[in-house]
């Protein structure tokens, strides 16, 4: 297959190496093509085994998608709007567009294509944990055993799943709707709950050293994460006309029923070792990096979306609100007013209300496509 991967970050690099090593033709669309090599080295984090992929081309041209049999978008959620606007004029209707992962409101930015019958799909989670070793040349990765897909307008979903299995060499499972992907309890609550617990008691926002984000995970973070997950599950239970049984609670996903068990599980995940918190060094101290994707993506294109759906279905979310109010004060955003979740800065987020989804019937109509 001819695959066009958009985005040259951790996941895009890893997928380019893995897919091309399996004999497929891969074109990378990236803003910095001059820094890339056509040979990409993928090193497994656990086994240290090397896999070499060879790219067909590296480009920044939007027209590259016109020759693809499948398009895979791996850019951060806050760039999906820009990516969609750039490639939509060049996409052929028969070319599936996949978003990896498909959270962050990605489906809203392709709403015009969905309404025209284009096949849009999204992974609920990334197919591998990945970290660039040398930009455009090598990457470290830990590939998962399976992925799950939600989709719009797929006439032969089993064939789509087989294609993904062939591309990545792992199992693929189909989800009953795309909203299951949108509600995946990953970064939108995982990162935001952890950030709140790390930083909310430090009014000066400076530290003498950076803090390992996962290795130093604590019970306070686990307790808040479990509480947020319960609010998400309550939301799922109240969306009665869509099957959301595949939004797996984090206590099940991580096989941890208590906060202490969850702390032990998350802090011990091999692929998470060495990942530091979003801080930058300033005058021999460390300060918050509010320009990090942890902030610019996981709040406006993560937790805000879940809060937006909760508003539509009148679900109380005291823990979502606690975290968002902290972020609002920290970053000078206006998400809440005296009358509720209706602040002016919500227009810069990907809440469903910004895309003419205001009532339960709007949700059902859109996600049954």
DOKE-473706 format. One record per residue (C-alpha): x, y, z. Coordinates in steps of 0.001 Angstrom, whole numbers, plus 500000, padded with zeros to 6 digits. Layout:
N
XYZ
...
END
This chain:
369
500000500000500000
500972503627499486
500810505286502892
501137508999503605
502018509732507230
501459513320508344
503632514382511259
507294513704511960
507117513417515736
507537510381517962
504564508388516700
504902509412513046
508558508385512988
507894505057514680
504975504212512391
506961505208509307
509752502829510277
507439499944511185
505140500243508165
507905500684505590
509868497767507098
506893495550506262
507192496319502554
504812499238502162
505568502496500373
505674505327502914
505763509073502327
506304511334505346
504747514801505249
506582517008507734
507420520669508176
511150519874508290
511805517439505417
515400518643505012
516324517055508362
515127513573507428
516931510516506178
515167508012503934
516433505249506236
514749505184509673
516024503063512542
513449501756515038
514854500231518249
512590498220520534
512841499584524091
512534496169525730
514338493759523393
516794496304521899
516065494722518509
516583497063515543
514172497425512631
515077499504509586
512503501200507412
513123502869504058
510933505810503096
509818506513499559
509855510284500070
509885513086502627
507944516228501743
506048519229503034
503659519299500063
499956518972500870
499421517350497475
501310514258498716
498052512893500113
496489512715496646
498539509633495720
498012507755498986
495961504605499501
495666505615503154
496487508747505140
497626508517508773
497712511752510790
499990511715513835
500246515422514672
499214516886518048
495500517554518457
495973521319518413
497323521032514852
494532518841513435
492449521836512379
495381523200510373
496160519780508879
492547519184507876
492249522554506137
495502521925504252
494815518419502936
491051518363502371
491338519896498849
493682517045497806
492081513991499412
490398511466497125
487071510176498414
488253506559498252
491247507247500518
490679506439504210
491953509030506670
493141507749510038
493999509845513092
496545508439515550
495279508694518210
491801509800517243
491078511775520410
491276515559520769
488175516383518733
489811515283515485
486482514146514052
485057517665514286
487699519085511965
486819516481509336
483078516937509787
482634518250506243
484180515077504795
482217512834507145
478992514441505950
480061513745502347
480632510057503082
484428509939503394
485893507151505517
487423508677508642
488786506475511420
490727506912514631
492841504769516945
491726504891520579
495371504806521685
498715504995519897
500027501652518525
503328502147520343
505022504262522940
507783506106521076
510582508574521687
512740510120518987
516407509304519405
517663511447516506
515125513538514657
514296512189511207
516662509262511596
516012507019514596
513376506321517228
512914504151520325
509623502324520595
507519499840522513
504872498377520229
501573497269521692
499919493947520928
496737495480519532
494878498644518577
491179499519518464
489467501613515784
486380503770515682
485161505000512317
482701506950510199
481335505775506826
483142502432506605
481287499941504401
483772497105504990
485187497620508505
486655494107508655
488793494904505600
489957498156507194
491007496244510285
492954493718508183
494764496551506422
495858498023509760
497021494614510967
499053494201507787
500580497661508108
501636497426511735
501910493709512466
499506493698515414
495885492813516138
493145495280515304
489709495394516922
486710497411515766
484738499709518038
480978500273517601
481320504051517101
483834506879517019
482607508409520283
484256505478522068
487571506775520710
486782510353521764
486065509169525305
489210507059525690
490384507734529273
493960508418528320
495863511730528206
492801514029528631
492379512785532212
495691510975532810
497923513976532130
495604516659533478
494960514914536799
498685514314537272
499574517934536433
497049519223538950
498401516954541675
502023517842540898
501641521582540794
498542522840542593
500221523229545992
503283525081544672
502256528722544389
505720529837543231
505809527244540430
509556526676540780
511484523548541716
515127522701542369
514941519728540005
512622518244537417
510270515509538590
509819512189536761
506245512347535521
505417508652535840
508159507111537980
507248509476540858
503514508935540420
501759509063543810
498507507997545455
497101511536545321
497419511441541527
495855507971541409
492914509001543584
492107511998541408
492567509991538205
490151507323539443
487642510034540423
487842511594536943
487465508196535349
484283507609537355
482855510886536049
483611509781532500
481935506423533129
478862508216534475
478750510240531263
478933507046529197
476093505475531172
473844508437530353
474430508358526577
471908505602526153
471515505498522366
475175504704521625
477124501654522746
479931502997524931
480647499753526779
484107499735525190
485172502857527056
487150500716529474
487570502108533012
491186502822533907
490960500478536880
490298497695534362
492790498928531756
495582499078534325
494319496051536295
494336498146539475
491300498481541722
492767500806544353
494812503997544276
497847502194545714
497643499488543060
497295502089540321
500306504019541633
502426500888541597
501247499995538100
501804503380536428
505115504104538133
506444500724537040
505633500812533316
508940500338531492
508054502500528489
507293505437530818
510657505393532543
512744508531532112
509871510794531041
510165514066532936
507494516593533850
506799519606531592
509349522012533051
512160524155531686
515311525328533443
515472529000534357
518221530570536521
519263527274538109
515642526405538913
512919524590537049
509669526319536121
506455525126534494
506493524851530714
502927525868529941
503767525693526212
504251521947526554
501763519642524820
500675518529528300
499091521979528601
498374523145525031
496786519824524033
495404517952527016
493268520752528441
491682522582525425
491704519472523203
491216516908525924
489507517535529237
487463520454527856
485908518118525297
484819515651527964
483448518551530001
481566519796526939
479820516452526450
479058516345530185
477348519728529796
475177518396526961
474021515418529043
473799517336532364
476379515183534134
477991516677537281
481778516715537028
483270518235540190
486707516729539561
486866517794535904
485870521261537096
488465521373539865
491248520633537391
489957523014534708
489497525858537190
493105525396538297
494271525443534670
492082528474533969
493784530437536742
497276529169535890
497114530008532165
494745532961532186
491959531199530314
488253531833530751
486347528556530581
483966529165533483
481959532248534360
479616532909537264
476873531190535269
478710528018534315
480883526414531653
480436529172529090
483580531310529124
484804533133526028
488014531086525674
486033527916525043
485856529120521444
489550528182521113
488926524604522268
487417521586520527
484288521247522642
481377519782520649
479321522948521091
481731524755518734
480664522346515969
476880522667516252
476524519784518697
474421521187521536
471839518573522473
471792514787522947
470034514355519595
472927516155517867
475395513697519430
473370510696518317
472927512023514785
476620512730514268
478122509606515807
475779507198514071
477285508149510678
END
